[in-house]
């Protein structure tokens, strides 16, 4: 079981290494959505294992503070770059900034996402489109920009942060579930097309992760939500940001050198039960 995590966007006060600290020495990672939430923790663990990292999102003030905190905690370089993942030109510019600063982009983590609870009966076309633009188009734009600027000629590793929402059809999540299903399809298509270029692409699918904005919106919407969720998860608890980051660390490292086109579910077995779907339908 994982140790105590930090729920706010601050580095871990202490971290127990399960792999050698230089596992990713000399590598460079680009993390969309890296200024907060799960993306922040992913960036931190990559840095703790030898990476220099660029973190990107729309809020440059938040990014700059996160970059300072991450660099101070890990001793590695962290570059804040402002992007709107829906707009390819901003992503391309950020990739070029990263290359100018670090010389390579060996690892791409697509963790930028948008979500909210809404039944389809009350959802506008624009609301549905917005989530697909952030999640699906954002993932495509980052993959394509990393390919065009560096990975096409040098290989690399891409990890798309997805979700299990579409496995069973959670209530009030048609927009997000559709976006994540498309991301996982993209993962498999790119794994086939880009595998011959020594580019590996995999998805990580988190379950309920405590202390995240998504959990506060989705799982923590009503009293007793966390207890209900925990009772429906075979491992008996919600996950942590660090556990998702460590799954990404595995996929980004030589430990997974023959893993390509896989969907790694990290949810304590929750997708095997119907608890969360049943609960969300009562919100």
Residue pairs with C-beta under 8 A, 6 or more apart in sequence:
1 237
2 239
2 240
2 242
2 243
3 16
3 242
5 12
5 41
5 210
5 211
5 240
5 241
5 242
6 12
6 13
6 211
6 241
7 210
7 211
7 212
7 241
8 211
9 35
9 36
9 37
9 40
9 62
9 66
9 69
10 69
11 44
11 69
11 70
11 72
11 73
11 74
12 41
12 44
12 73
12 242
15 45
15 48
15 242
17 48
18 246
19 49
19 249
19 253
19 255
20 49
21 48
21 49
21 50
22 49
22 50
23 49
23 50
23 249
23 253
23 254
23 255
24 46
24 49
24 50
24 51
24 107
24 249
24 252
24 253
25 49
25 50
26 50
27 46
27 50
27 51
27 52
27 104
27 106
27 107
27 252
28 51
28 52
28 53
28 54
28 98
28 102
28 103
28 104
28 105
28 106
28 107
29 43
29 46
29 51
29 52
29 53
29 54
29 105
29 106
29 107
29 108
29 109
29 252
30 53
30 54
30 56
30 94
30 95
30 98
30 105
30 107
30 108
30 109
30 142
30 146
31 39
31 42
31 43
31 46
31 53
31 54
31 55
31 56
31 109
31 111
32 39
32 56
32 57
32 83
32 85
32 91
32 109
32 110
32 111
32 112
32 138
32 142
33 39
33 56
33 57
33 85
33 110
33 111
33 112
33 113
33 161
34 40
34 42
34 43
34 53
34 54
34 55
34 56
34 57
34 63
34 66
34 109
34 111
35 55
35 56
35 57
35 59
35 62
35 63
35 66
35 67
35 80
36 57
36 62
36 66
36 213
37 111
37 212
37 213
37 214
37 241
38 111
38 161
38 206
38 209
38 212
38 241
38 244
38 245
39 55
39 109
39 111
39 112
39 161
40 55
40 66
40 70
40 241
41 241
41 242
41 244
41 245
42 109
42 111
42 244
42 245
42 248
43 53
43 55
43 66
43 70
43 78
43 109
44 70
44 73
44 74
44 245
45 242
45 245
45 246
45 248
45 249
46 53
46 107
46 109
46 245
46 248
46 249
46 252
47 53
47 70
47 71
47 74
47 76
47 78
48 74
48 76
49 249
49 253
50 76
51 76
51 107
52 76
52 77
52 78
52 79
52 102
53 70
53 76
53 77
53 78
53 79
54 78
54 79
54 80
54 81
54 94
54 97
54 98
54 101
54 102
54 105
55 63
55 66
55 67
55 70
55 78
55 79
55 80
55 81
56 63
56 80
56 81
56 82
56 83
56 85
56 91
56 94
56 112
57 63
57 82
57 83
57 112
58 82
58 83
58 84
60 80
60 82
63 80
63 81
63 82
64 80
66 78
66 80
67 78
67 79
67 80
68 78
70 76
70 78
71 77
71 78
77 101
77 102
79 97
79 98
79 101
79 102
81 94
81 97
81 98
82 90
82 94
83 90
83 91
83 93
83 94
84 90
84 91
85 91
85 112
85 134
85 137
85 138
85 139
85 141
85 142
86 133
86 134
86 137
86 138
86 141
87 141
88 141
88 144
88 145
91 141
91 142
91 145
92 145
92 148
92 149
94 145
95 105
95 145
95 146
95 148
95 149
95 150
96 149
98 105
99 105
99 149
99 150
104 150
104 154
105 146
105 149
105 150
105 151
105 156
106 154
106 156
106 157
107 156
107 157
107 158
107 159
107 252
108 142
108 143
108 146
108 151
108 156
108 157
108 158
108 159
109 159
109 161
109 248
109 252
110 138
110 139
110 142
110 143
110 158
110 159
110 160
110 161
110 183
111 161
112 134
112 135
112 138
112 142
113 134
113 135
113 138
113 161
113 176
113 214
114 130
114 131
114 134
114 135
115 131
115 173
115 175
115 176
115 214
115 217
115 218
116 127
116 217
117 172
117 173
117 217
117 218
117 221
117 280
117 283
118 127
118 172
118 175
119 171
119 172
120 174
123 174
123 175
127 175
128 174
128 175
128 178
131 175
131 176
131 179
132 175
132 178
132 179
132 182
134 179
135 176
135 179
135 180
135 182
135 183
136 179
136 182
136 183
136 186
139 160
139 183
139 186
140 186
143 158
143 160
143 186
143 190
143 201
146 156
146 158
147 194
147 199
150 156
151 158
151 194
151 197
151 199
152 197
155 197
155 198
155 199
156 198
156 199
156 200
157 199
157 200
157 201
157 251
157 252
158 190
158 199
158 200
158 201
158 202
159 201
159 202
159 203
159 204
159 248
159 251
159 252
160 183
160 184
160 186
160 187
160 201
160 202
160 203
160 204
161 203
161 204
161 206
161 244
161 248
162 180
162 183
162 184
162 187
162 203
162 204
162 205
162 263
163 176
163 177
163 180
163 205
163 206
164 180
164 205
164 207
164 265
164 267
164 270
164 271
165 173
165 176
165 177
165 180
166 177
166 178
166 180
166 181
167 271
168 271
168 274
168 277
169 177
169 277
170 177
170 276
170 277
170 280
170 281
171 277
171 280
171 281
171 283
172 280
172 281
172 283
173 218
173 280
180 205
183 203
184 203
184 205
184 263
187 201
187 202
187 203
187 261
187 263
188 261
190 199
190 201
191 200
191 201
191 202
191 260
191 261
192 261
194 201
195 260
195 261
200 251
200 256
200 257
200 259
200 260
201 260
201 261
202 251
202 256
202 259
202 260
202 261
202 262
202 263
202 264
203 262
203 263
203 264
204 244
204 247
204 248
204 251
204 264
204 266
205 263
205 264
205 265
205 266
205 267
205 271
206 239
206 244
206 266
206 267
207 233
207 238
207 239
207 265
207 266
207 267
207 268
207 270
207 271
207 276
208 215
208 218
208 219
208 229
208 233
208 238
208 239
208 267
208 270
208 276
209 215
209 238
209 239
209 240
209 241
209 243
209 244
210 226
210 238
210 239
210 240
211 240
211 241
212 241
215 238
218 280
219 225
219 226
219 229
219 238
219 276
220 226
221 283
222 283
225 279
226 238
228 275
228 279
229 238
229 270
229 275
229 276
229 279
230 236
230 237
230 238
231 275
232 270
232 273
232 274
232 275
232 276
232 278
232 279
233 267
233 268
233 269
233 270
233 273
233 275
234 268
234 269
234 270
234 272
234 273
235 268
235 269
236 268
237 268
238 268
239 266
239 267
239 268
243 266
244 266
247 264
247 266
250 256
251 259
251 264
265 271
270 276
